[in-house]
Amino acid sequence: MPTTAHPAPRPAPPPSAGWAAGGQRGRRRYGKIDGVKARWLPVAAAAVLAGCGTTPAHPGGPPVARPGVSFAATTQAPSSSPPVVAPPSPACLAPGVALTVGEVDAAMGLRAVGLTLRNCGTATYTVNGYPAVELLDADRAPLDVAVLNGTSNVSTIERFSGPPKRVDVKPGGTAVAVLVWRNLTTDAATVAKGEYLSVAPAQGQPRHVLALMVDPGNTGKLAVSPWTAP
């Protein structure tokens, strides 16, 4: 009876070869898993970082602080100070002058306030005399209060007590005068209360209307000094 030949069995690979093949497969398998992890790491990091900010507690609600961010540092309290608004510049009227009034200095019933003439034109402006002053009420109507030339009619002020002198005011320069009165009331029925001054550099010149509270009581008079160099 003929004998059927069978192929000789292949020798088993040495253990080291199988271990190497398995190791390669293992590395490929773990490399794939590691690759998946690596691919998702940036996305996960972005999600974590996004969670560290401020988010509303519910739609339309106020922001809620998350760990890692100071909520106080991300908000700014409104300022309690009102914005500073610069006062308007005085009008420059013909013949190229602007008049302003200072703050009232009050002591022992005597009031004094400075008047300033500024040359806002292009040529020298000359003054030689007294400002033309009239006291107006809240409706800008004239009050029955006399404005006398010379501060000595109310009180002597040394610096402004001299006679008028010529003052040449160059462009951008100034001249000054002082208005004085006493707050004296002996009859409440005749108290005068002014809220505006109508002032001109001299009689016949354009007038400036300046807001100023003037309280001469019932003395019926104010006094003004001549223009002088500052």
C-alpha positions as CSV (number, residue, x, y, z in Angstrom):
1,M,0.0,0.0,0.0
2,P,1.4,3.2,-1.1
3,T,2.3,5.7,1.5
4,T,1.0,9.2,1.2
5,A,3.6,11.8,1.8
6,H,2.7,14.6,4.2
7,P,4.6,17.9,4.2
8,A,7.0,18.2,7.0
9,P,5.7,20.5,9.7
10,R,7.3,23.9,9.8
11,P,9.4,24.5,12.7
12,A,7.9,26.7,15.3
13,P,9.4,30.1,15.5
14,P,11.7,30.7,18.4
15,P,10.1,32.4,21.3
16,S,12.0,35.6,20.7
17,A,10.6,36.0,17.2
18,G,7.0,35.5,18.5
19,W,7.6,38.0,21.2
20,A,9.0,40.5,18.7
21,A,6.0,40.0,16.4
22,G,3.6,40.4,19.3
23,G,5.5,43.4,20.5
24,Q,5.2,45.0,17.1
25,R,1.5,44.4,17.1
26,G,1.3,45.7,20.6
27,R,3.2,48.8,19.7
28,R,0.9,49.4,16.7
29,R,-2.2,48.9,18.9
30,Y,-1.0,51.1,21.7
31,G,0.3,53.6,19.2
32,K,-3.2,53.9,17.8
33,I,-4.7,54.4,21.2
34,D,-2.0,57.0,22.0
35,G,-2.7,58.7,18.7
36,V,-6.4,59.0,19.6
37,K,-5.4,60.6,22.9
38,A,-3.0,62.9,21.3
39,R,-5.5,64.0,18.8
40,W,-8.1,65.0,21.4
41,L,-5.7,66.6,23.9
42,P,-5.9,70.1,22.3
43,V,-9.7,70.0,22.3
44,A,-9.9,68.9,25.9
45,A,-7.5,71.6,26.9
46,A,-9.6,74.2,25.1
47,A,-12.7,73.0,26.9
48,V,-11.0,73.2,30.3
49,L,-9.7,76.7,29.6
50,A,-13.1,77.9,28.4
51,G,-14.6,76.7,31.7
52,C,-12.3,79.0,33.7
53,G,-14.0,82.2,32.5
54,T,-17.3,83.8,33.6
55,T,-20.6,82.4,32.3
56,P,-24.2,83.4,33.0
57,A,-25.9,81.4,35.7
58,H,-28.9,81.2,33.3
59,P,-29.6,82.9,30.0
60,G,-29.8,86.6,30.5
61,G,-28.6,86.3,34.1
62,P,-25.6,88.0,35.7
63,P,-22.1,86.5,35.2
64,V,-20.9,83.9,37.7
65,A,-17.2,83.7,38.6
66,R,-15.5,80.4,37.7
67,P,-12.3,79.0,39.4
68,G,-9.1,80.6,38.2
69,V,-10.5,84.0,37.3
70,S,-11.2,86.9,39.6
71,F,-14.6,88.3,38.8
72,A,-13.8,91.6,40.5
73,A,-10.9,92.0,38.1
74,T,-13.1,91.6,35.1
75,T,-15.6,94.3,36.1
76,Q,-15.1,98.1,36.5
77,A,-17.2,100.1,38.9
78,P,-18.8,103.2,37.5
79,S,-17.1,106.4,38.5
80,S,-19.0,108.5,41.0
81,S,-17.4,111.7,39.9
82,P,-19.3,113.6,37.2
83,P,-17.4,114.5,34.1
84,V,-15.6,117.8,34.2
85,V,-17.0,120.3,31.8
86,A,-14.9,123.3,30.9
87,P,-16.8,126.7,31.3
88,P,-17.6,128.4,28.0
89,S,-15.2,131.1,26.9
90,P,-16.4,134.7,27.2
91,A,-17.6,136.3,24.0
92,C,-15.2,138.5,22.2
93,L,-17.2,141.6,21.4
94,A,-16.3,144.7,19.4
95,P,-13.9,146.4,19.6
96,G,-12.1,143.2,20.4
97,V,-12.5,142.7,24.2
98,A,-14.0,140.1,26.5
99,L,-15.1,140.8,30.1
100,T,-15.3,138.3,32.9
101,V,-16.2,138.5,36.6
102,G,-14.5,136.6,39.5
103,E,-15.8,135.2,42.8
104,V,-17.2,137.5,45.4
105,D,-15.0,138.1,48.5
106,A,-17.3,138.7,51.5
107,A,-16.2,139.8,54.9
108,M,-18.0,141.7,57.7
109,G,-20.8,142.6,55.3
110,L,-18.4,144.1,52.7
111,R,-18.5,142.5,49.3
112,A,-15.9,142.8,46.6
113,V,-15.5,141.1,43.2
114,G,-13.0,141.5,40.4
115,L,-13.7,142.5,36.8
116,T,-11.3,141.5,34.1
117,L,-11.0,142.9,30.6
118,R,-9.1,140.8,28.1
119,N,-7.9,142.0,24.7
120,C,-9.1,139.3,22.4
121,G,-8.5,141.4,19.3
122,T,-5.4,142.0,17.1
123,A,-4.7,145.6,18.0
124,T,-3.8,147.4,21.3
125,Y,-6.9,148.4,23.2
126,T,-6.7,151.5,25.5
127,V,-8.8,152.1,28.6
128,N,-8.8,155.3,30.7
129,G,-11.6,155.5,33.2
130,Y,-14.3,153.4,34.9
131,P,-16.2,150.4,33.7
132,A,-19.9,151.1,32.9
133,V,-21.8,148.8,35.3
134,E,-25.5,148.2,35.7
135,L,-27.3,145.8,38.1
136,L,-30.0,143.6,36.7
137,D,-32.6,141.3,38.3
138,A,-33.4,137.7,37.4
139,D,-35.3,138.9,34.3
140,R,-32.4,141.0,33.3
141,A,-34.3,144.2,34.0
142,P,-32.4,147.1,35.5
143,L,-32.6,147.6,39.3
144,D,-32.8,151.0,41.1
145,V,-29.3,150.7,42.4
146,A,-26.7,153.4,41.7
147,V,-23.2,152.4,40.6
148,L,-20.8,155.1,41.8
149,N,-17.3,155.8,40.4
150,G,-14.6,155.3,43.1
151,T,-14.5,152.5,45.7
152,S,-14.3,155.1,48.5
153,N,-18.0,155.6,48.1
154,V,-18.4,152.3,49.8
155,S,-15.0,151.4,51.3
156,T,-11.4,152.4,50.6
157,I,-9.4,149.7,48.8
158,E,-5.8,151.0,48.6
159,R,-4.8,149.2,45.4
160,F,-7.8,150.6,43.5
161,S,-8.3,153.9,45.2
162,G,-6.3,156.1,42.8
163,P,-7.7,158.2,40.0
164,P,-8.1,156.7,36.5
165,K,-5.0,156.2,34.4
166,R,-4.4,155.3,30.8
167,V,-3.9,151.5,30.4
168,D,-2.8,150.2,27.0
169,V,-3.8,146.5,26.7
170,K,-2.0,144.6,24.1
171,P,-3.5,141.6,22.3
172,G,-3.9,138.8,24.9
173,G,-3.3,141.2,27.8
174,T,-5.7,142.3,30.5
175,A,-6.8,145.2,32.7
176,V,-8.7,144.8,36.0
177,A,-11.2,146.7,38.2
178,V,-13.1,145.9,41.4
179,L,-16.8,146.3,42.3
180,V,-17.7,146.7,45.9
181,W,-20.9,147.0,48.0
182,R,-22.2,146.4,51.5
183,N,-24.9,144.0,52.4
184,L,-27.0,146.1,54.8
185,T,-30.7,145.7,55.3
186,T,-32.7,148.1,57.5
187,D,-36.0,147.8,55.6
188,A,-36.9,144.3,54.3
189,A,-39.5,145.8,51.9
190,T,-36.9,147.6,49.8
191,V,-34.2,144.9,49.5
192,A,-32.6,144.8,46.1
193,K,-31.3,141.5,44.8
194,G,-29.3,141.4,41.6
195,E,-28.5,138.3,39.6
196,Y,-26.7,139.8,36.6
197,L,-24.3,142.6,35.8
198,S,-24.4,144.5,32.6
199,V,-20.8,145.7,32.0
200,A,-19.1,147.6,29.3
201,P,-15.4,148.7,29.1
202,A,-16.6,152.3,29.0
203,Q,-19.8,154.2,28.4
204,G,-21.0,153.7,24.8
205,Q,-19.1,150.4,24.3
206,P,-20.8,147.0,23.7
207,R,-22.1,145.5,27.0
208,H,-21.5,142.0,28.4
209,V,-24.1,140.4,30.6
210,L,-22.4,138.4,33.4
211,A,-24.2,136.2,35.9
212,L,-23.4,137.4,39.5
213,M,-25.5,137.4,42.7
214,V,-25.3,140.9,44.2
215,D,-27.0,141.6,47.5
216,P,-26.8,145.3,48.4
217,G,-29.8,145.1,50.7
218,N,-31.4,148.5,50.8
219,T,-28.2,150.5,50.6
220,G,-29.1,151.4,47.0
221,K,-25.5,151.6,45.8
222,L,-22.4,149.9,44.5
223,A,-19.0,151.4,43.8
224,V,-16.5,150.5,41.0
225,S,-12.8,151.3,40.7
226,P,-11.1,152.5,37.5
227,W,-9.4,150.1,35.2
228,T,-5.8,149.4,36.1
229,A,-3.0,147.2,35.0
230,P,-3.0,143.8,36.7
